[in-house]
């Protein structure tokens, strides 16, 4: 019950700090990423673009998880749920056929530590990730770790907030940005395969960057 409430109030909690360890293996523009999942909830991104038919659907991205796994996709007001039936090992629920594109994220709930393997192409070229007004789950479209603005070019604007989820403590840590002070208490860093909440109070904007896989 506590963790269910935690999800439903995700955008309004703040405490702790998260690190999500992932390994990236790539040959040219195609590769795979292993993202660790703790027992309980982990906030993960899809770091690669699986361009196969329906490849970015939740039921395909998380097909290797054990029975009983759950995936929650935030819809702006609450969550759409997909569950892996422990008997049939089929994904069920309204979120099962929803997609998670690079730059988006979801909560994954499992009953024991495991990992999920993402397979696909490294996004490259002119990339644009929309940041709507209000609370949304977002991530880097490129599988890189680093500081969100300095390294990953997140376009921080006055009043922005980022909530990083601490999967160990199942809590959040809040980073706020103002034009006067910059990031407070510091600029957040994220790992490959890690997503985070963004609270953007003003008009929608785009998180854009140009990425060349050959460089």
N, C-alpha and C positions, 0 to 999 in steps of 0.2 A: 504493500500500500504506500509506503514511504517513497519508493522509487517511482511508482506510477504518478504520485502527486508531484514528484520532482520533475518529471517530463512535462506535465501539464502546466507547470509554472516556470518552465525553463528560462523564459525570457526575463524573469524578474528576480533571479537568485544570483548571489555573488559571494564566493569564498573559495579558497584553494587555488590550485593551478594544475594544468594538465600537460603531459607530454605523451605523444602517440608515436611509438617507434615503428618505422617502416623501412624495408629494404627495396631498392630499385635496381632492377636488372634490365638492361636495354641493349638491343642490337639495331643500329640505325634508328628508325623512328618507332619501332615496335618492341614491346617488352612486357614485363610484368612487375607488379608491386605486391609485396607481402605486408599486410597491415595487422599488427597485433590487436587482439580483442581481450579485454579483461572479463572476469565474471561480473555480470551486471551490464551497465550501459557504457558504450563507447561512442563518441561522436566522430564519425569518419566521413571522408570524402571519396569520390570516385576519381582517382588520379590519372586514369587513362581512358581513351575513347574506344570502346568496343563497337566497331562499325558493322559487325555482323548483324543480320536481321534480329531486331529486338535485343541486341547484345547488352544495352544499357538498362534494360528492365531489371527491377529488383530481383525477380525470381531467377534471373540469369547471373547477375553480378554476385549474388550470395548463395549460389547453388551448392557450394561445397560446405556450408555450415551444418552443424549437427541438428537433428530434430529438436523442435521446441524453440529454435531461434526466432527472434522477432526483429522486424525492421520498422521504424517509425519515421515517416516523412512529414515534415512540418508544412502546413498549408496556409500559414498566415494567421490562423486562429486556434488551431489544434493540430492533431496528428492523424494521418492515414496510416493504417496498420497492415503489415503483411506478416504472416506466421507460417513457419515451416512445420507442417503436421508431422508429429513424431511417429505416426503409424505408416502413413502413405508416403512420407517424405516429399510431399507436394506443397508448394507455396500457395497459401490461401489468404483471402482478405482483399480489400479494395486497393491496397498499395502494391500487390504482387506484380501487376503489369505496368505500374508507374515507372518512369525512367529517372535515373540519377545521372545527369550529364557531368562531365568534368567541370568543376567550379561549384557544384552543388554538394550537399551532405545530408546524412541521415544518422539517427541513433540506431545502434545495433545492440540487442540484448541477448546474451547467451548465459548458460548456466555453469560454464567452466571456461577457463582461459583457452583461447584457440587463435587462429589467424584466418584472415580472408585474403585470397589471392585475386588481384585485379589483372586482367590481360587486355591489351589493346595498344593503340597508337598514342604516342606522346603528342598532345595538341601543339601545333606550331603555326606560324604565320601571324596574321592580324587577329588577335583574340579579344573578345568582348564579353564580360560577365555582368549582367544587369544587377544593380543593387536597388531594389524597390524601397519606397518609404516604409518605415516601421521595422519590425523584427523579421529577419530571414536567416536561414543557414547558408553560409557561403564558404568557399575554399579557393585556393589557387587553382587556376585551370592548368597550370604547368606543374609537373611533379618535382617541385623544388622545396627545400626547407629554407627558412630564414625569417628575418623581420618583415612584418606584413607590408610596410610602406617602403623601407629602404631597399629591401631585396626583391620583394614580390610586387611592388608598385601599386599596392592598395591605395586608392585615392581618398585619403582621410580628409574629411571636411568638418567644420565646426559643429560640435554636438554629437559626433559619431561615438558609438560605444561598441566594443567587442567583448563578448563573453566566451572565454575559453573554459572548456569542461575538463575537470580533473577526474579521470576515470577511476583513479585509485580511491579517492575520497567520495566520488559521486557528487561533486559540488562544482561551483563556478568561481572564476576569478574575473573581475571586471577591469577593463582598460578603457579609459575615456580620452577623447581627443578634443582640444580646443585650438583655435587659431593662435591664441595668446601663449599657451603653455606647451602645445604639442601633446604628445602621449603622456598620460598619467596613470599609474605611477612610473611606467616605462613603456617603450614600444613593444608590443607583443610579438613573439616568435611562434611559428607553427612548423610542424614536421610534415613530411610527405604523407599524404593519406589522412591528414587531420582537418576537420571542418570546425567552424565556430559560428556562434550567433553574431550577427551584426544588427545593431539598432541604429537605423539611419533616419533622423528626425525630419529631414527636409525633402525636397523633390527628388525623384528617382535619378540615379546617375549610373554610369557604366565603369566597371573595373577593366581597363584596357591595357594591353601590352602587346608588343611584337616579339615573338620568340622564334629563333632559328635553331633547329636541332643540331645543325652542323657546327655550331660555335660553342 
